[in-house]
Amino acid sequence: MSELCLTLLVVVLCYNGSSSESLDEQLGILFNRSDLHCPKEFESQDYLNKMRFENSLECCTCKAQPLWTVEGNLNGKLNFTNVGHLNVFFVIHDIELKTIDHDAYFNYLIYTYGNLTAFPISVCNFNITVYIDLSFNHITDIRNISCLSILDTLLLAGNKIQSLIADKFHGMKHLRRVDVSFNQITKLEPKFFLHMAGSMFNFDISYNNMTEIDVTNIVWTRQKYFCIVNFSHNALNEITNPSNFSFQQELKFGCGGYLDFTYNNFSHFFNFEKIGFNDLRLFGKLVFYSFDFRHNNWLCDCKFYPFVSQATIGAIILHASHVNLKCNSPSQFKNKLIRGFLNQPDLLICNISMSARCPQKCRCFCQPSQNKTIINCRSNLASKKFPLVLPEYENLVLDFSKNLFSDLDNQFKSAKNYTFRIKKINLAENNFDSISDFFVSQLKSTTIINIKRNPITSIDRSLRNCQED
């Protein structure tokens, strides 16, 4: 019931626009800016369905444009009657900017495929700049540009930027679009988006070199909507939480947006407790976030079980309309839809190797759906002796049948370091003729003992009245 209430609460929070306010007015209230325009057609349910938006505000977050870009039917082109061009001049040790259109209300700067190695120092002299495109230069760092208080678009794709610090764009409430794709970024500092309080709708950090992402960089607490954050085509393999960030009931994460994690190196799904979900029901707070983890190297083994065993979380992530996560390995599951394991959790196992103490010629695997570890040595113990060690797991299920064991007491004396972890043991079709009280004492934690088809002539009285399985 609490999960249902939590989800309903999020729905209420995401549909609280007033019917008496226009979309432009609602955007102005949400993002504290009055220069965004959202066409009336965005109110049409047919249009929303066609474009796959949940509601008009979500649509406007992705499709609205500042008034100075409007030309004709809102095609996003710069309106040159309002926006004037800045020219770039190279001088000794620096770059000089000069305005060409002195009567323009705003400035724009476009200098692509050049040799710029740094942001122009003089850019702050032109604080009415709304659009900057310095793509495909050699810029290594974004200097303090908070002086550009009305900057809307910053395009820096194809440069040599290596990291982004958390407060780089703080206070820039008009900054709506940032593109730092095709750089050399290895690190996005934690809490980069967490406290973003503006109108950052589109952030593209694809085609970089990141290997991990902090959990505080996939949620927002102060900006109610965003459109897309693109993390695709990196080398991401882990979501980290070094600061022990915790999702709390009182925290609000707004209505979210689309986070693109496609074409990375994720293989195992996440330990939700480690990334801050001490109460898994709080995942309902992110019900309107859209996480896309397709086209990764998903290994469908036992480490996936905690995820598919949580029906609510699985439904939120796996049943999204665009999500068709598929296994990449093991080979028998390649291209299998991961959502299929919601009804087949027993298939999610992890094989255990000899280096992890699986006896030679035996098959060992853990099966978390049944809370057991299976050691199958049926007919395969060449030494005809119990293994001295077994994998360091609880709830062992041992199949030692058909191995010609003849003296159980000696066998169990050599196995004292794991007998207390045995839950089930199959000793059928061996060659022992007696069951002693010592044998019984070694299996106090065992619930099922199979000793069928052995030439038993003597059995301890404690086992005589046991029920056959």
ChimeraX attribute file (.defattr): number of C-alpha atoms within 10 A of each C-alpha:
attribute: neighborCount
match mode: 1-to-1
recipient: residues
	/A:1	5
	/A:2	9
	/A:3	15
	/A:4	10
	/A:5	11
	/A:6	17
	/A:7	18
	/A:8	14
	/A:9	13
	/A:10	19
	/A:11	15
	/A:12	9
	/A:13	13
	/A:14	19
	/A:15	13
	/A:16	9
	/A:17	17
	/A:18	10
	/A:19	8
	/A:20	8
	/A:21	11
	/A:22	15
	/A:23	23
	/A:24	20
	/A:25	19
	/A:26	20
	/A:27	23
	/A:28	15
	/A:29	13
	/A:30	16
	/A:31	19
	/A:32	15
	/A:33	17
	/A:34	15
	/A:35	15
	/A:36	22
	/A:37	21
	/A:38	25
	/A:39	15
	/A:40	11
	/A:41	11
	/A:42	21
	/A:43	17
	/A:44	12
	/A:45	15
	/A:46	11
	/A:47	14
	/A:48	17
	/A:49	11
	/A:50	9
	/A:51	11
	/A:52	13
	/A:53	16
	/A:54	14
	/A:55	16
	/A:56	20
	/A:57	23
	/A:58	21
	/A:59	19
	/A:60	25
	/A:61	23
	/A:62	18
	/A:63	18
	/A:64	23
	/A:65	21
	/A:66	19
	/A:67	17
	/A:68	20
	/A:69	20
	/A:70	17
	/A:71	14
	/A:72	9
	/A:73	8
	/A:74	16
	/A:75	11
	/A:76	16
	/A:77	13
	/A:78	17
	/A:79	14
	/A:80	17
	/A:81	13
	/A:82	15
	/A:83	21
	/A:84	21
	/A:85	19
	/A:86	22
	/A:87	14
	/A:88	15
	/A:89	10
	/A:90	10
	/A:91	8
	/A:92	6
	/A:93	6
	/A:94	15
	/A:95	17
	/A:96	16
	/A:97	18
	/A:98	15
	/A:99	16
	/A:100	12
	/A:101	16
	/A:102	12
	/A:103	11
	/A:104	15
	/A:105	14
	/A:106	22
	/A:107	23
	/A:108	21
	/A:109	20
	/A:110	14
	/A:111	16
	/A:112	16
	/A:113	12
	/A:114	11
	/A:115	12
	/A:116	20
	/A:117	15
	/A:118	15
	/A:119	18
	/A:120	15
	/A:121	14
	/A:122	12
	/A:123	19
	/A:124	15
	/A:125	12
	/A:126	17
	/A:127	16
	/A:128	19
	/A:129	25
	/A:130	23
	/A:131	22
	/A:132	19
	/A:133	17
	/A:134	21
	/A:135	24
	/A:136	20
	/A:137	19
	/A:138	20
	/A:139	21
	/A:140	18
	/A:141	15
	/A:142	16
	/A:143	11
	/A:144	13
	/A:145	17
	/A:146	18
	/A:147	16
	/A:148	20
	/A:149	17
	/A:150	19
	/A:151	24
	/A:152	21
	/A:153	20
	/A:154	20
	/A:155	19
	/A:156	25
	/A:157	24
	/A:158	22
	/A:159	24
	/A:160	19
	/A:161	21
	/A:162	17
	/A:163	17
	/A:164	18
	/A:165	13
	/A:166	17
	/A:167	15
	/A:168	14
	/A:169	21
	/A:170	16
	/A:171	15
	/A:172	21
	/A:173	20
	/A:174	24
	/A:175	24
	/A:176	23
	/A:177	19
	/A:178	22
	/A:179	21
	/A:180	23
	/A:181	25
	/A:182	22
	/A:183	25
	/A:184	19
	/A:185	23
	/A:186	19
	/A:187	17
	/A:188	19
	/A:189	16
	/A:190	20
	/A:191	19
	/A:192	21
	/A:193	23
	/A:194	18
	/A:195	17
	/A:196	22
	/A:197	20
	/A:198	23
	/A:199	24
	/A:200	26
	/A:201	21
	/A:202	21
	/A:203	20
	/A:204	20
	/A:205	24
	/A:206	25
	/A:207	22
	/A:208	23
	/A:209	18
	/A:210	22
	/A:211	17
	/A:212	18
	/A:213	20
	/A:214	21
	/A:215	22
	/A:216	24
	/A:217	19
	/A:218	19
	/A:219	23
	/A:220	23
	/A:221	18
	/A:222	16
	/A:223	23
	/A:224	20
	/A:225	28
	/A:226	25
	/A:227	22
	/A:228	20
	/A:229	23
	/A:230	21
	/A:231	24
	/A:232	23
	/A:233	22
	/A:234	24
	/A:235	20
	/A:236	23
	/A:237	18
	/A:238	18
	/A:239	21
	/A:240	20
	/A:241	16
	/A:242	11
	/A:243	12
	/A:244	13
	/A:245	16
	/A:246	17
	/A:247	19
	/A:248	13
	/A:249	11
	/A:250	6
	/A:251	12
	/A:252	18
	/A:253	21
	/A:254	22
	/A:255	23
	/A:256	24
	/A:257	24
	/A:258	18
	/A:259	21
	/A:260	20
	/A:261	23
	/A:262	20
	/A:263	20
	/A:264	24
	/A:265	20
	/A:266	23
	/A:267	20
	/A:268	18
	/A:269	19
	/A:270	16
	/A:271	15
	/A:272	16
	/A:273	13
	/A:274	16
	/A:275	20
	/A:276	20
	/A:277	16
	/A:278	14
	/A:279	13
	/A:280	15
	/A:281	17
	/A:282	20
	/A:283	18
	/A:284	20
	/A:285	24
	/A:286	19
	/A:287	20
	/A:288	20
	/A:289	21
	/A:290	20
	/A:291	21
	/A:292	22
	/A:293	25
	/A:294	20
	/A:295	19
	/A:296	22
	/A:297	19
	/A:298	23
	/A:299	22
	/A:300	28
	/A:301	22
	/A:302	21
	/A:303	19
	/A:304	23
	/A:305	21
	/A:306	16
	/A:307	20
	/A:308	23
	/A:309	16
	/A:310	13
	/A:311	11
	/A:312	16
	/A:313	19
	/A:314	18
	/A:315	13
	/A:316	17
	/A:317	21
	/A:318	23
	/A:319	13
	/A:320	13
	/A:321	9
	/A:322	13
	/A:323	17
	/A:324	19
	/A:325	21
	/A:326	22
	/A:327	23
	/A:328	19
	/A:329	16
	/A:330	12
	/A:331	11
	/A:332	10
	/A:333	16
	/A:334	14
	/A:335	15
	/A:336	17
	/A:337	16
	/A:338	21
	/A:339	18
	/A:340	12
	/A:341	19
	/A:342	17
	/A:343	10
	/A:344	12
	/A:345	20
	/A:346	14
	/A:347	16
	/A:348	19
	/A:349	19
	/A:350	17
	/A:351	15
	/A:352	19
	/A:353	15
	/A:354	14
	/A:355	8
	/A:356	13
	/A:357	15
	/A:358	22
	/A:359	23
	/A:360	13
	/A:361	14
	/A:362	18
	/A:363	18
	/A:364	23
	/A:365	18
	/A:366	24
	/A:367	20
	/A:368	21
	/A:369	16
	/A:370	10
	/A:371	10
	/A:372	18
	/A:373	25
	/A:374	21
	/A:375	22
	/A:376	20
	/A:377	24
	/A:378	19
	/A:379	17
	/A:380	17
	/A:381	20
	/A:382	11
	/A:383	10
	/A:384	16
	/A:385	19
	/A:386	20
	/A:387	18
	/A:388	15
	/A:389	15
	/A:390	20
	/A:391	21
	/A:392	12
	/A:393	13
	/A:394	15
	/A:395	18
	/A:396	24
	/A:397	21
	/A:398	20
	/A:399	21
	/A:400	26
	/A:401	23
	/A:402	20
	/A:403	22
	/A:404	20
	/A:405	23
	/A:406	17
	/A:407	14
	/A:408	19
	/A:409	18
	/A:410	14
	/A:411	17
	/A:412	20
	/A:413	15
	/A:414	15
	/A:415	18
	/A:416	13
	/A:417	12
	/A:418	19
	/A:419	20
	/A:420	17
	/A:421	19
	/A:422	23
	/A:423	20
	/A:424	20
	/A:425	22
	/A:426	20
	/A:427	24
	/A:428	21
	/A:429	20
	/A:430	21
	/A:431	18
	/A:432	21
	/A:433	15
	/A:434	17
	/A:435	20
	/A:436	15
	/A:437	13
	/A:438	14
	/A:439	17
	/A:440	17
	/A:441	12
	/A:442	18
	/A:443	19
	/A:444	13
	/A:445	14
	/A:446	18
	/A:447	10
	/A:448	16
	/A:449	19
	/A:450	16
	/A:451	18
	/A:452	15
	/A:453	14
	/A:454	18
	/A:455	14
	/A:456	13
	/A:457	9
	/A:458	11
	/A:459	14
	/A:460	13
	/A:461	12
	/A:462	12
	/A:463	12
	/A:464	8
	/A:465	7
	/A:466	9
	/A:467	7
	/A:468	9
	/A:469	7
